[in-house]
Structure formats: C-alpha cells, structure tokens
Amino acid sequence: MTPFMLEVQSLLDGEESPEPATEPATARSVAEATDEQVIIRSLAEQMVSEANAILRERGEVFSLVDDSGDGELAFTVGFADRRARIRTAIAGREGVAQLMIGDQLDPEPKRLAGGEELRALLLSLLTAPVHH
C-alpha cells in the first residue's frame, strides 16, 4: 500500500484528518498558474485512485470531475455530499488559482498553499460530517 492509502485507512480507523493549508489567491502568469493547475489535477487523479482502492470495500468512493469552462481550468473532487473545486481563472496574461469547498464562495478567495496540501484536502473531505 502507498503512504496515502495508509493515511486513508488510518482515517477510517478513527484517526483525525488534517486541515489543508491555504493562502490568499493572487494573480500569476498564465504559464505558472496553468502549470500548477495541471500538476494538482494529475496528483488528484492519482490520490483519488489510491483512496478509492481502500474505500471501494466500504461502498462510497471519491469522484473526480473535470468541469473547465470558458476562461478557466477546473476540476471538482467529491465524497458523499461534500466537494471541493479547484479552478484557475484565466484573463489576459494572468491566471488566478482558487479553492472552493462546498457551495461557499469565500469573500476573500483562497488557494491551496501548495500541491502537497491536496492530500490534506482529500482527507478532510473524507472525514467531514455528512449533511442530509
């Protein structure tokens, strides 16, 4: 098993999940912003596959949906009734990465503080309370 699979198993066994670190969303060059988006998206695919290998035995699994639109690259990862959307909005020569958890649009947009924070984001989605 991979280290991430072991973390997923630990959460299922009752361990607490980490909170993802964020930072203010700021404009960067399109090249830098889109490169990071592609890297995080690729990492998300790998981590979702690893988590689902553990979760499949219990029924509920993560979803990963690309939902890019005009002027943005985006994907949404979800578990049960929880979801997080990571997008990079592109305007002119600038791109701004933004994280949206659930349906809440933060008045002060945030982004993951780095690709390594994706791990904490997925784990937090796995253990957050389910809303009915």
SETORTI-323875 format. One line per field, with one value per residue (C-alpha): x, z, y; chain; residue number from 1. Coordinates in steps of 0.5 Angstrom, whole numbers. Layout:
! SETORTI-323875
c1	(X / ...)
c3	(Z / ...)
c2	(Y / ...)
ch	(A / ...)
i	(NUM / ...)
***
This chain:
! SETORTI-323875
c1	(0 / 2 / 3 / -3 / -7 / -5 / -7 / -14 / -14 / -12 / -18 / -23 / -20 / -21 / -15 / -17 / -16 / -11 / -14 / -11 / -7 / -9 / -6 / -10 / -11 / -6 / -5 / 1 / 3 / -2 / 4 / 6 / -2 / -4 / 2 / 1 / -7 / -5 / 0 / -5 / -10 / -5 / -4 / -11 / -13 / -7 / -9 / -17 / -15 / -11 / -16 / -22 / -18 / -19 / -26 / -29 / -29 / -34 / -38 / -37 / -32 / -29 / -31 / -27 / -30 / -27 / -31 / -27 / -31 / -29 / -23 / -22 / -19 / -22 / -24 / -28 / -27 / -32 / -34 / -41 / -45 / -38 / -34 / -28 / -27 / -20 / -20 / -15 / -19 / -15 / -16 / -11 / -4 / -6 / -8 / -11 / -12 / -18 / -20 / -28 / -30 / -37 / -42 / -39 / -36 / -30 / -31 / -23 / -21 / -16 / -12 / -8 / -2 / 2 / 1 / 2 / -4 / -8 / -7 / -10 / -16 / -18 / -17 / -21 / -27 / -27 / -28 / -32 / -39 / -45 / -50 / -57)
c3	(0 / -1 / 4 / 2 / 2 / 9 / 11 / 9 / 12 / 19 / 18 / 17 / 23 / 27 / 27 / 26 / 19 / 18 / 15 / 9 / 9 / 4 / 2 / -1 / -8 / -12 / -20 / -23 / -30 / -34 / -35 / -28 / -26 / -31 / -30 / -22 / -24 / -29 / -23 / -18 / -23 / -24 / -17 / -15 / -20 / -17 / -10 / -12 / -15 / -9 / -4 / -8 / -8 / 0 / 0 / -5 / 0 / 4 / -1 / -2 / -6 / -9 / -15 / -20 / -25 / -30 / -30 / -34 / -38 / -42 / -39 / -33 / -32 / -26 / -23 / -17 / -12 / -8 / -3 / 0 / 0 / 0 / -5 / -7 / -13 / -15 / -21 / -25 / -28 / -34 / -36 / -41 / -39 / -31 / -28 / -21 / -17 / -13 / -8 / -6 / -1 / -1 / -4 / 0 / -4 / 0 / 0 / 1 / -5 / -2 / -6 / -3 / 0 / -5 / -8 / -2 / 1 / -4 / 1 / 7 / 3 / 0 / 7 / 10 / 5 / 7 / 15 / 15 / 17 / 12 / 11 / 10)
c2	(0 / 7 / 12 / 16 / 9 / 8 / 15 / 14 / 7 / 11 / 16 / 10 / 7 / 14 / 18 / 25 / 29 / 35 / 41 / 44 / 50 / 56 / 62 / 68 / 67 / 72 / 73 / 70 / 69 / 64 / 60 / 59 / 58 / 53 / 49 / 49 / 47 / 41 / 39 / 39 / 36 / 30 / 29 / 29 / 23 / 19 / 20 / 19 / 12 / 10 / 13 / 9 / 3 / 3 / 6 / 1 / -4 / 0 / 3 / 10 / 13 / 19 / 23 / 27 / 31 / 36 / 42 / 47 / 53 / 59 / 62 / 57 / 50 / 47 / 40 / 38 / 32 / 30 / 25 / 23 / 30 / 34 / 37 / 42 / 45 / 48 / 52 / 57 / 63 / 66 / 73 / 76 / 74 / 73 / 67 / 66 / 59 / 59 / 53 / 53 / 48 / 46 / 51 / 57 / 62 / 66 / 73 / 73 / 68 / 63 / 57 / 51 / 53 / 48 / 42 / 38 / 41 / 37 / 31 / 34 / 37 / 30 / 27 / 33 / 31 / 24 / 26 / 32 / 31 / 29 / 33 / 31)
ch	(A / A / A / A / A / A / A / A / A / A / A / A / A / A / A / A / A / A / A / A / A / A / A / A / A / A / A / A / A / A / A / A / A / A / A / A / A / A / A / A / A / A / A / A / A / A / A / A / A / A / A / A / A / A / A / A / A / A / A / A / A / A / A / A / A / A / A / A / A / A / A / A / A / A / A / A / A / A / A / A / A / A / A / A / A / A / A / A / A / A / A / A / A / A / A / A / A / A / A / A / A / A / A / A / A / A / A / A / A / A / A / A / A / A / A / A / A / A / A / A / A / A / A / A / A / A / A / A / A / A / A / A)
i	(1 / 2 / 3 / 4 / 5 / 6 / 7 / 8 / 9 / 10 / 11 / 12 / 13 / 14 / 15 / 16 / 17 / 18 / 19 / 20 / 21 / 22 / 23 / 24 / 25 / 26 / 27 / 28 / 29 / 30 / 31 / 32 / 33 / 34 / 35 / 36 / 37 / 38 / 39 / 40 / 41 / 42 / 43 / 44 / 45 / 46 / 47 / 48 / 49 / 50 / 51 / 52 / 53 / 54 / 55 / 56 / 57 / 58 / 59 / 60 / 61 / 62 / 63 / 64 / 65 / 66 / 67 / 68 / 69 / 70 / 71 / 72 / 73 / 74 / 75 / 76 / 77 / 78 / 79 / 80 / 81 / 82 / 83 / 84 / 85 / 86 / 87 / 88 / 89 / 90 / 91 / 92 / 93 / 94 / 95 / 96 / 97 / 98 / 99 / 100 / 101 / 102 / 103 / 104 / 105 / 106 / 107 / 108 / 109 / 110 / 111 / 112 / 113 / 114 / 115 / 116 / 117 / 118 / 119 / 120 / 121 / 122 / 123 / 124 / 125 / 126 / 127 / 128 / 129 / 130 / 131 / 132)
***
